């Protein structure tokens, strides 16, 4: 006997389930300087890096750094592992970052 899906395609799309699930990952960055000018320069560079990769960020910043989530700019798309790794490499090379942590990809509805 074949098991039927609980939701049809239209409902899976509306509920972001199955093939329509969207993933994101957490990011925590601590800067080595708490000067406002360093934070502004970092955020400008960070946003440029995200836009190059087709990603977007939501979260907050304080004088020590940022905390938030990164996801794809496209609807029904998720960041790839290669995009996550490229951002990790960029953070590792950025001069004023003291420490950073990128979380694993998780379902946006479970975050």
N, C-alpha and C positions, 0 to 999 in steps of 0.2 A: 504494500500500500504506500502510495506517495504522500509525503507530508507537504501540505500547502503552505505558502508563505502567509504569515500573519497579516501583512499589509501588502496592498497592491503597489505598483510602481508610483502612482500619483501620491499616495500617502507616504511612501518611503522618501520621496523627494521633499515633500512638505515637512517631514519630521527629521530630515537629514540623517536617514538611516541607510544601512547597506552601502550600495555604490555611491550614495550621495552624502555619506559621512564626511565631515570636515575636521581636520586635525590642526593642532597648533602646538607650540612649545613655549615654555617659560624661559625668561632671560633675567638674570641678575648681574648687574655690572657695578663694581665699586671702583671709583676713580682715585688716583693717588693724590690728587689735589682737590680741595673743596672751593676753589675760586670759581666764581660765577662765569668768568670768561672761558675757563677750561671746560666747564659743563656745557656752555653754549656751543663751543667749537666741537665738542664730542657729539652732541645731539645732531648738529648739522651734518657732520660726517656720517653718523650712524644712519640718519634718514636717507642720505644719498646712497649708502651701501644697500639699504633695504630696497629702495626703489630700483636699483640696478638689477636686483634679483627677483623683482615682482612680488615683494613681501610688504607687509604693513605691520605696525606696532601699536598696541594700546597698553597703557600703564601709567606710571607716574615717575617723576624724577624728584630728587632732593639734592642738596649740595654734594652728597657723597657719590651719587650715581643714579642708576635707573633700575626699576623692577617692572616687569610686565609680561606680555605675551606677544608672540610673533605668529602671524598667519598670512595666507596668500591674499593678494589683492583681488583675485578672481573668485567669483561665486562658485561654490561646489568644488573648489580645488584646495589642496593642502600643500604645505611646504614639503619639499622633497628632502630626503636625507642629505643629498649633495648640497642643497641650499643651506641646510642647517650647518653642515660641515664648513662651507665657505664662510658663513657668518662667524663660526667659531675660530677659523683661521684668521679672519680679519680682526676679531677681538684680541687674539693672541699677539698680533703685530702692532696694535694701536698703542702708542707710546704712553699715554696717561692712564691706561687701565691698570689698576693694581691687581684686581682679581675679577673673574667672571665665571658664570655657570649657565649653561644652556640645558634645559630639561629635555626629556624624551618627548617624542610626538605623542600626543594624547587627543582623544575625541573631544571636540569643543563642548559637547553637551555633558561631558563627564568632568571637565576642568573646574 
